Amino acid sequence: MVVAKIEAIDLDKLWYYTACNFCKRKIVRQGDGFEGNVQHLQHNPIYNCKTCNKDFEHAIHCGFLSYYLVVRVSDDSKGEAKFLLFNIIAERLIRRPAFELVQEAAQENPHFLPQSLTDLIGRKLLFMVNKNKIQHMLLI
């Protein structure tokens, strides 16, 4: 267990990803090689899960968005680390699903941080880490 304060949210990558509804792994938008109605794909893009080998339409609108939140934390000894908070842990902390926050984010700037995420900065939490994986966390 470690008590740590969230110092910053890392924006090297997006704080969310489009997830498969079955296995929760990342799904990708079908690209240039797809032979279909291009105009239809612009309005209803098709996403594919390589793990499940399934295709999805309307993935962005159906709650397929999951947290991939990288936070930089420090403890009282000034030791620093980065923790990756996936969907279940992040949603427990923020108390809102990722797709709600994505709707708040500016479409032209995917790195925009909604207020619910910036409010995490400065909060102290008790993290239970097991085998390099965050198992549980509590607000202190």
C-alpha positions, 0 to 999 in steps of 0.5 A: 500500500502506498499513500500518494498525491496526484501531481499531474495527469499525463497527456502523452496519450489520450486519457480514454480509448474505444473498448470492445464491449466483450473483452474490453480491449482496444478496438480500432477504426477500420481504415483506408483499406475497407471496401464499403460505402465511404460516406456511410463510414464517415457517419457510422464508422466501423470498429474492429476488435482484433482479440474477439474478431468482431466489428462494431458500428456506433462504438463512440455513441454506445458507451464503448469508451473506457478510461486509460488515465495515466497519473503522476503521483508522489509520496511524502518521501518525494518519490514519484511514479506513474500509475495507469488507472484503467476503467474500473479503478478510474470510474470508481475515483471519478464517479462518472463513466468515460463516455460522459467526460468525452462528450464534455471534451472539445472535439477539435482537441482530444487532449482536453481534460474535463474538469472532473479530471483536473479536480484529481490533481492534488488529491491524496489517495491510498493505493493498494498495488499488487504485482505492479497492478493497482488493485484498489484505492481510497480517497484520504 
